[in-house]
């Protein structure tokens, strides 16, 4: 059974845009590379042709995977999210109790995760430790550096 993944509108739009690009421009570029390699002569000894055909296989595999992801993708209406506890797509402000550092993360699908913008995968250890918790709760989360205790300061969206 395939797992359903929840996305923001922005994340879903990016996936659709990428799939469109792969199916149009990407396929066109691959076809040109194959045609150029084919024009260079004997296909049985043509490494460029073999490489282009292999690239085509990888490209089609990528299209297939992205199509499957989109088939199981579900859009979450962010305006209806419950902010009383941490859920997928919640924006959570937490405080590291050992050094008092505060950080804010949005829990998103694996494909939308981007640490630079504060988006972490719902499957990450920190997100797993926060899911279902409420403001004021303290949680111990095992991260690669060891156990860290966090307090949930705020949940939005």
NORNORDA-V72583 format. One record per residue. N is the residue number from 1. SS is DSSP state (alpha for helix, beta for strand, coil for the rest). Layout:
# NORNORDA-V72583
N_SS / N_SS
This chain:
# NORNORDA-V72583
1_coil / 2_coil / 3_coil / 4_coil / 5_beta / 6_beta / 7_beta / 8_coil / 9_alpha / 10_alpha / 11_alpha / 12_alpha / 13_alpha / 14_alpha / 15_alpha / 16_alpha / 17_alpha / 18_alpha / 19_alpha / 20_alpha / 21_alpha / 22_alpha / 23_alpha / 24_alpha / 25_alpha / 26_alpha / 27_alpha / 28_alpha / 29_alpha / 30_alpha / 31_alpha / 32_alpha / 33_alpha / 34_alpha / 35_alpha / 36_alpha / 37_alpha / 38_alpha / 39_coil / 40_coil / 41_coil / 42_coil / 43_alpha / 44_alpha / 45_alpha / 46_coil / 47_alpha / 48_alpha / 49_alpha / 50_alpha / 51_alpha / 52_alpha / 53_alpha / 54_alpha / 55_alpha / 56_alpha / 57_alpha / 58_alpha / 59_alpha / 60_alpha / 61_alpha / 62_alpha / 63_alpha / 64_alpha / 65_alpha / 66_alpha / 67_alpha / 68_alpha / 69_alpha / 70_alpha / 71_alpha / 72_coil / 73_beta / 74_beta / 75_beta / 76_coil / 77_coil / 78_alpha / 79_alpha / 80_alpha / 81_coil / 82_coil / 83_coil / 84_coil / 85_coil / 86_coil / 87_coil / 88_coil / 89_coil / 90_coil / 91_beta / 92_beta / 93_beta / 94_beta / 95_beta / 96_beta / 97_coil / 98_coil / 99_coil / 100_coil / 101_coil / 102_beta / 103_beta / 104_beta / 105_beta / 106_beta / 107_beta / 108_beta / 109_coil / 110_coil / 111_coil / 112_coil / 113_coil / 114_beta / 115_alpha / 116_alpha / 117_alpha / 118_coil / 119_beta / 120_beta / 121_beta / 122_coil / 123_coil / 124_coil / 125_alpha / 126_alpha / 127_alpha / 128_alpha / 129_alpha / 130_alpha / 131_coil / 132_coil / 133_coil / 134_coil / 135_coil / 136_coil / 137_coil / 138_beta / 139_beta / 140_beta / 141_beta / 142_beta / 143_beta / 144_coil / 145_coil / 146_beta / 147_beta / 148_beta / 149_beta / 150_beta / 151_beta / 152_beta / 153_beta / 154_beta / 155_beta / 156_beta / 157_coil
